[in-house]
Amino acid sequence: MIIWTEFSRITRKYQQVNTTQAVQIFNQDTAVVIDVREDSEVRSGKIKGAKHIPLAQIKTRLVELESAKTKPVLVYCRSGSRSSHACDLLTKAGFENVSNLAGGITAWESANLPVSKR
């Protein structure tokens, strides 16, 4: 198990970022933020400006993100697990600069960063 985890970490093509690094990505004018949580989870709030695409729909909605292939892309979910899967899908689809928010929206809120209810 440890070997598999370490192998996955070394071979992944996306960055794992903390909230400070996520804010730096978020503050870039060209950055795209993607929330992969389910509809019911998003109702409690999301990162302002995030595009909501549930994980189950990522593959079928990649065309909506086509213009972001060379832009910084920040992906998050509740805890960072589902979003890491989305990051894998995005990098396999040719996205060049993908980051996963470690700890997800939970870490974002714990850092007292703003959440939009809209």
C-alpha positions in Angstrom: 0.0 0.0 0.0 2.8 2.4 0.9 4.6 1.6 -2.3 1.5 2.2 -4.4 0.8 5.5 -2.6 4.4 6.7 -3.2 4.3 5.6 -6.8 1.1 7.5 -7.4 2.5 10.6 -5.8 5.7 10.5 -7.9 3.9 9.8 -11.2 0.9 12.2 -10.9 0.9 15.1 -13.4 -0.9 17.6 -11.2 0.2 19.6 -8.2 -1.2 19.0 -4.7 -1.5 22.5 -3.1 -2.4 23.9 0.3 -4.7 26.8 0.9 -2.0 29.4 0.6 -0.9 28.1 -2.7 -4.5 27.8 -3.8 -5.1 31.5 -3.1 -2.1 32.3 -5.3 -3.5 30.3 -8.1 -7.0 31.7 -7.5 -5.7 35.3 -7.8 -4.3 34.7 -11.3 -6.5 36.4 -13.8 -6.6 33.4 -16.1 -7.2 30.7 -13.4 -10.1 28.4 -13.6 -11.6 27.0 -10.4 -13.6 23.8 -10.6 -15.8 22.4 -7.8 -16.5 18.7 -8.3 -18.8 18.2 -5.3 -22.4 17.0 -5.7 -25.3 19.6 -6.0 -26.4 19.1 -2.4 -22.9 19.9 -1.2 -22.5 23.1 -3.2 -25.7 24.5 -1.6 -23.7 25.1 1.6 -21.3 27.4 -0.3 -18.4 27.3 -2.8 -15.3 29.3 -3.7 -16.4 32.4 -5.4 -16.3 32.1 -9.2 -15.8 28.3 -9.1 -17.4 26.4 -12.0 -19.5 23.5 -10.6 -19.1 20.3 -12.5 -19.8 17.2 -10.4 -17.1 14.5 -10.6 -19.5 12.1 -12.4 -19.9 14.6 -15.2 -16.3 15.7 -15.7 -15.7 13.4 -18.7 -18.8 14.4 -20.5 -18.3 18.2 -19.8 -14.7 18.5 -20.8 -15.7 20.5 -23.9 -16.8 23.3 -21.5 -13.2 23.5 -20.2 -11.4 23.3 -23.5 -10.3 26.9 -23.4 -8.6 26.3 -20.0 -6.2 23.6 -21.2 -3.2 25.9 -20.9 -4.5 28.0 -18.0 -4.0 27.3 -14.3 -6.8 25.0 -13.1 -7.6 24.6 -9.4 -9.9 21.7 -8.5 -11.5 21.0 -5.2 -14.1 18.8 -3.5 -15.0 18.4 0.2 -11.8 16.9 1.3 -9.5 16.6 -1.7 -10.1 13.0 -2.6 -12.6 13.2 -5.4 -10.9 16.3 -6.8 -7.6 14.3 -7.1 -9.5 11.9 -9.3 -10.8 14.8 -11.4 -7.2 16.1 -11.6 -6.1 12.8 -13.1 -8.9 13.0 -15.7 -8.0 16.5 -16.6 -4.3 15.8 -17.0 -5.1 12.8 -19.1 -7.3 15.0 -21.3 -4.3 17.3 -22.0 -4.7 20.0 -19.3 -1.2 21.3 -18.6 -1.4 23.2 -15.2 -3.7 21.4 -12.9 -3.7 21.7 -9.1 -5.7 19.8 -6.4 -6.7 21.7 -3.2 -5.5 19.4 -0.4 -8.2 19.2 2.2 -10.8 20.6 -0.2 -13.4 23.2 0.8 -13.0 22.0 4.4 -9.4 23.2 4.5 -10.4 26.4 2.7 -13.1 27.2 5.3 -10.7 26.2 8.2 -8.3 28.8 6.9 -11.1 31.4 7.2 -11.1 32.0 3.4 -14.3 33.3 1.8 -17.1 31.1 0.6 -19.9 32.3 -1.6 -23.5 31.0 -1.1 -24.3 31.7 -4.8 
